[in-house]
Amino acid sequence: MTTTEPLDVQPTPLALLLLGREADPRSERGVECPGDLPAPSDPDLVERARKAKARLGDRVFVLGHHYQRDEVIEFADVTGDSFKLARDAAARPQAEYIVFCGVHFMAESADILTGDDQQVILPDLAAGCSMADMATAEQVAECWDVLTDAGIADVTVPVSYMNSSADIKAFTGRHGGTICTSSNAKRALEWAFEQGTKVLFLPDQHLGRNTAVRDMGFSLDDCVVYNPHKPGGGVTPEQLRAARMILWRGHCSVHGRFSLESVEDVRARIPGVNVLVHPECKHEVVAAADQVGSTEYIIKALDAAPAGSAWAIGTELNLVRRLAKAHPDKQIVFLDKTVCFCSTMNRIDLPHLVWALESLADGTVVNRIEVDKETEHYAKLALERMLALP
């Protein structure tokens, strides 16, 4: 028996407002795009996208993150998670334009890893990331001062999640740290603890805690949360000196929605269901799940799952819907009963993509993402340390 009933949730008016309408000044780059976008109801949008992409030919390479809408994924040359896509872009030096259908920090990473003669385009500059916004360069510099005053900065190694701004990646590079993804966070932490005795994990507290406790045998008492909105991070010097993992108080607005109640509810509704969640979920959700893994892990797990098996997936709704459609022989449901799109990711819609492609085809570069050379140097240093991990 198969069903997608829990996936057929309808966005509320507020959710629809968030799905690419207007600009949000609180987002990572909350600005309007210049120029006129095609109407979202334009029946010719698909054909216009095809024609513009054909006009550009090999000069353009379109990247589509797994959380993008189907209408955007249709025109992606490759799909993947943020780091896979940035590496794919770097492997296409012949492409003059890299159109990144994702969010701002992803486009920054692509600009850092691609050549100087390549231009990275983000179809909507308002496509930011709430998690990346939770750690600014000024806040992290102040945190480092707090660690210095506590006498532990020299034994603390920063490890920053890929889902962070170029400024935070550069801070990490300057202070001898590395970047990690949700796939290699354990390896990154193991490396960091070979360099020092403590880790400052930025900006997602849940990935840091889950990796340390679930995968490396740490205790919850080994972790302390630094809150940038409180004096001294809301922790005492003694607490900082006692901790092994100093977790930044940040989270993913999508994965943070899932709760232990969601897990208990789906188990009651679907006997024998396998609960599979992303490690950005809260610790109690991860502890209650059957399997935990990155976006790529989730996709591969469902590809390998036997026909007739039942799965509740705790990650972004666009991907879960796509997986349910791709596996009609399995029962795949969304872990939560309410809508859970990544609102900023969904700002990249077909009108924005058509506008960007047509502008490029007409010789006008729009919404180029450029990272300054100094920031690029240190951010790339941190990324290269990750690439060198065994």
N, C-alpha and C positions, 0 to 999 in steps of 0.2 A: 504494500500500500504506500502510495506517495501522496504528499500534500505540501502545498506552499502557503496554506492559509495564514500562518503567523507572519508571513512576509508581506501579505497584501494589506499593509497598514497605510493609511492615508495621511499625508502630512497635514498638520494643523496650519491655519493661516500664518502663525508665527514662523513655522518651519518653512513654508513657501516663501516668506519674506527673506529668510536666510539663504535660500537656495539661489543665490546669484542676483538678487534684486538690490539695486542701489549700492552704495559703498558704506562700509562700517569704519568709522574713524578709530575704533578701538582695535581693529585687526592689525596684523603685522605691517601691512602696507595699505592702509585704508584710503585709497584715492580713486577718483573716477578715471576711466579710460578716455583718452581724447578720441574725437571722431564719432561717427554715428554707427551704432550697431544695427545689424539686420533685425527685424522684428522676430521674436521667438516663434511666432506662428507662421512665418514665411514658409510656404510649402516647397520652395525651391532651395532651401538651405543645404540639403544633402548634395544636390547637384552642383551648387556653387562651391561647396567645399571640395568636391571631386575635381572640378575644373581648375580651381586655384592651386590645388596640390599637384595636378598634372602639369600646369604651367611652370611650377617651380622645379619639378623633377627631382634630380639628385641633390639639388641645392638645399633642399629642406629635409629635415629628419624630425618626425613627430614622435614624442614620448608620451605614453599614457600611464599614469599611476593606476594601480588596481582599484582605487576608490573612486575613480572617475565614472561619470554617467556612461551608459552604453552608447549614446549618440556621439560621444567624444572618442571612446575606445575604438569605435568603428574606423576612425581615421588614423589611429596610432600605428606607427611602423613597428614598435615594440611596446610591450607592457611589462610592468614589474613594480618592485618596491622602490623607494627613493634612491638608495645607493646603486642598485642594479641599473637603474635608468641613467644615473650620472655616468657610470662606467660605460654603458652602451653609447652614450653621447661622445665620450672621449675616444671610443673605438671607431668613430666615423669622422675622421679629420677632413674628409672631402666635402662634408656637409657645411655649407656656408651659414645656414640658419638652423638652430636647434629650437624647435617649438616645444616647450615643456608644459604638458597638461598635468599640472600638479599644484603645489603651493610654493610660496616664495623661497623658503629655505632650500627646497629641492633645486630650484632654478639657480640659486646661488652656488650650490655644490657643483652643478653642471658647468657653470661659468669657471669655477676654480679648476676643474679637471680637463676642460677643453682648451684648444689652442687660442692664441690671441687673435687669430684671423676668423674665428667663429663667433657668431653672435647668438646669445641665448634669449629667447622670447617667452614671456609669460602672458598668455592671452588676456588675463585680467589681473592687474596689479593689486587688486583688493583680495586676491586669493592668498591669505596669510595662514598662520597656524597659531592657534591659541596656546598650545604648549610652548612653542618657540618664543611667544610673547612673554612668557612667565619668567624669563631670565634675560635681563638686559646687561649690556657690557658694564654699565655703571654699578648695577647691583652686584654683579659677580666680582668686580674689583673691590667693592666694599666688603664682601664676604671674605676675600683673600686677606684683607687687612685684619678682619676679626680672627682669622686663623693664625695670622702672624702674631697678633697680640697674645693669642693663647699659646704661642710657642710651638705650633705644630705644622706651620706652612711648609717647612723644609722636609717634612716626612709625608706630606700629602700630595697625592698624584691626581690631577683632574682627569676624569673620564666623561666625555660628553657624548650624548646620544646623537645620532645622525640628525634627528629632528630638532635641530637648533640652528640659530642664525650663524652667518659667517663670522660675526664678531665673537660669538662664544667659541666657535671652533678655533679662531685665532688665539683667544685667551688660552685655550687648552694647549695649543702648539707652543706658545711662549713659555708655558710653565711645565713643559716636559710631559704632557699628557697625550692621550690618544682618543680617537673617536670610536664609537661602537655602533653596531646595528642591533636589532632585536635578535638576529641570528647568531652573532658572535660576541654578545655581551659577556658571557662567561670567560671566553678567551681573553677579552680585553681587561677584565678585572684581574684575572690570574697574572697577566703581564704587569698590571699596575702594582699589584702587591709584591712583585719581584723588585720593583723600583723604590717602593716606600712602604710604610706601615698603615697608611690610611688612604682612602679614596674620597674625593669630592665628586659626587655623581650628579651631572646636569643633563637636562632640566627635569626629567621624569622620575619622580620618586618611586613610582610603582615598578618600573623596569629594574631600577637599581636594587630595590628591596627584594623583589622576586628572584632576581639572579643570585644575589648574595645568600639568601635564606634557602630558597628551593634548590638551587643548583650547586651551591658551594658549601652548604652546611653551616652557615652563620646562624646566629640567633637573632631574634628581633631586638634584643637588648644591645646587639652590636651596632645597631643603626640609630641614628639621630636625624631629625628633620630640621634643616635650616630654613627659616621663614624670612625672606628678604624684606617683608613688610613690618617686621618687628625689630626693635633695637637689639643689636648683637645677634640677630637671627632667631631670637626667642629662646636661645639655649645658653647655658653657662659655659665658661671656659672649662670647667671640670667635666661637663658632659661631652664637650668636643674632644677633650683629651682622652676620655674613656672609650669613645666610639671608634669603630673601624670603618664604617660606612657613613659618610656625611651626605645625606640626601637632600637635594634641592626641593623645595616645596612647589613642584610643578606636576602637571598631569595632562593626559589627553582628555579633551571634553567628550569624545565619543566613547572611548573604552572605560572612562571613569564612571559612566552611567550604569554599567552592569553591576548587579548586586548579588549577594548570597541568596536573597529571596528569589531572584530570577532563576538561579540554578535549581533551587528547591522546587520552584513552581514547574519548571519544564520537566524535571524528573517525575513529578506527580502526574503530569499530563501525558508523558510519553514513556512508558515502561521500557527499560533497556536502552534509553538514549545515551549517546556519547557526547559529553560536554567538552567542547574544544574552544579554548579562548586564547586571546593574544596576551603576551606578558605585560602589556601596558595596563591590564585590568588590576583592580585592587587585590591586595594579597589574599584576602579571604575568598575572593572569587577564584583566583588561581589555585588556592589550596583545595577548593571543592571540585575543581574541574578534573576530567579524566585525562586530558591532554592539553599542553600549553605550547604555543609556538608562534613564530613570526608569520607574516602574511604568506610568504612562500611555503612555509611549513604547512599552513592550513590548506593551501591549494593542493599540495602533494599528498597530504593525508586523505583528502576526499577523493583524489584520483585513485588512490590505492585501496580505498574502503570497499568492502564487499557489497554487492547488490542486496537491497533489502535492509541495510543497516540504517539506523536513525541517528541524526546528528543535530545538536544545537550549537550554533556558532556565535561566539562573542567577539565580533569585530564589525567593521563598517557595513551598513546595509546594502549599498550598491554591490559590493563584492559578494555578500551572502546571497543576494538575489541571483547574481550571475552564476554562482556555484550551483544553486538549486536548479536553475535552468539547464546547466551543463550536465547534471547528473539526475535525470528523471527516474532512474532506477533506485534512488536512495531518498530517504526522507530527511530533508535538510531544512531546518527552521532557524529563525533568528532568536537569539537567546532572550532578548527583551521584548516586551509586548508593545512598546511605544517606538515611534520612528527614531532612527539614530543615524542620520546621514552626517557626514563631515561637512558642515555648512560652508566652510571656506573653500574646501576642495570642490564643492558643487558650484562655486562661482564660475568655474571654467565650464561653460556650456557651449552649445553649437553656434549660437550667434557670435560669441566672443572668438571662437576658433575660426569661423569663416572670416570675420573682420581681420584677424591677424594674418591669415593666409592670403587673403585678397590684397591687403596692404603690402605685404612682402612681394607678391607677384607684380604689383604695380610699382615696385622700387622704393617703397617707404618702410623703413624699419620702425616698428612700434613696440613699446613696452620692453625695451632691451634691459636685461638684468646684468649689471656690471659690478664686480667686487673690486675695490681699490687694491693696488698692488701690494701694499704692506699687509693688509688683512689677508689677501690671497696667499701670500708667502707663508704666514704662520698657520693659517687654516690648512693649507696643503701639507705642511709639515706634520700636523696632527693626523690628517687623512693617510699620509704615507706610512706613519707608524702603525696605523690599523692594517693597511695593506701588507705590511711586513710581518704581521702576527702569524705564528705557525698554525 
